[in-house]
Amino acid sequence: MLDICRFEYTVLSTFHRLKGVRSAECGVQITGTTQVFPIIGDPVSGVVSPHAINAWLKEHAIDARMIALDIPSTAISSFWELLRVSDTFLGCSVTYPHKQSAFDEADKHTERAARLGALNTLRRERDGTLCGDATDGLALARAIADKGVCLKGKSVRIIGAGGGAGRAIIDAFCEAGIVQLSIEDEDKARREETVLMIKQYWPSLLISKDQNANILVDATPNGKMDGAPPLFTDQALMNSEMVCDIAGVQGSGALLIRAEQMGKVTVDATEMGRGQVQAQMNFLFYGV
């Protein structure tokens, strides 16, 4: 394990190298009192959160910044120790491969995170305790609402239902009042875990094998793979009201392009990302 003092220097120097330098991205001055809300993972080179989070922090005149921190699994215990003791940290956003470690480390969980057994956001309390939430599902639900679509009473079909994001989406949709759900995943064991979660916490939800649904969700990485065909058939698209691709971006993913050609309402990864900002910031600053 890394020495905590040496690790603190390594992590915080990444942030404080910017001290006193005006950020071109957000136009805010970083000072000795600026707090940090990092997104941690391994690797973090592909994360897109910092730009949107920093824009939100600027808009709300909060003296804080998000940076990306590449934390290898061998150093994650030292990072948790640093997070607890340093008032510089507001908490952190968590991506692969640290979500399970974050869940195990948290002192408290929201009911949502406890149901899922996973989280993507940690809030540091003043006494150094850590509270965790899972906001991926809330992010997509918010993006859908922003398109004027109400989830209550709807049927949903989701591919990639056994993954962390897919399961969080299902939980948020159930909380929003969907009535029927068709779930698919290449990993049968993960799919069964999702089914058990639904039966335990959302027993009134009808689990269906219907290929048609009001809302279709691709919760796999398929949308960012060049040339990959849509995972939903034209018939399923035709019978849907809305199509969501949490990895695809408008104008690039085959699923979204085809859905738009059919005149369907769509939600892409960028729109879900905007929903993620609001969900994480609500939890971080307002405890909701």
C-alpha positions, 0 to 999 in steps of 0.5 A: 500500500502507498504511504498516505502522505506520498499519495496525498502529494501525488493526487493533490499536486495534480489539482494544485498545479493549476493553482492561480491559473485561470481555467480556459474551460470555466473561466474561474480562478483556482485558489487555496480554498477551491475544493475538488470533486474528482472523477476517478477510474482506471483509465479516465482518459475517455470521461466527459463529465468534467466540462459539464460539471465545471460549467454547472459549478461556474453557473452556481458560483461554487468555488470547486472544480472537477478533475479526472484522476486515474487511480489504479486498483492497487492505490484505491485504498489509499485514495479512500483514506485521503478522501476521508481526511482532506477537506479539499474534497467534496467527494468524488464521482466513480467510474470503472473499475472502482464502483464496487470498492466505492460501495463497500467503502461508503459509511451510508447509502441512499436507498437506491444505492442499497437496492442496487449494491453499487454507486457512482457518487460519493459525498464527503460529510464534514466529519469525513464519513462518506455517503453514496448514491447511484445516479445513472438511472436518474440521469436517463429518467431526467433526460426522458422527462426533458423530452416531454415523455412521462415514464408512468404507465409505460412499457419498457424494453432494455438491452444490457439490463444486467450491467451496472448502468442498465440495472440503475436505469431499471430501478429509476424507471420502476420508481417513476412508475413503469408497468411492464418491462422486457429485459435482455442481457448476454450474461444470463447470470447478470440478467437473473440478478436483475430479475431477482432485484426487481422481484424483491423491490418492485414486485408489482412490475410485470416482467414480459418477453414482449419485443415491442414497448413504448420505450426502447433502451440500449444500455450496452456500449454498442452505440459507440462502435463504428459500423455496429448495427442496431440491436433493435429491429425495425419492427420494434422501433416502429412500434415504439414511442421513444428510443434511448442509447446511453452510449450513442451520440446523435448523428453517429450511432446506427440505432439513433439514426434509424430511430430519427428516420422513423420520426421517433423521439430519441435520447443520446449519451450527451443528453443523459450526461446533462441529466447526470450533472443535475442528479449528481449535483443535487446529491452532492450539495442538496442531499437529494 
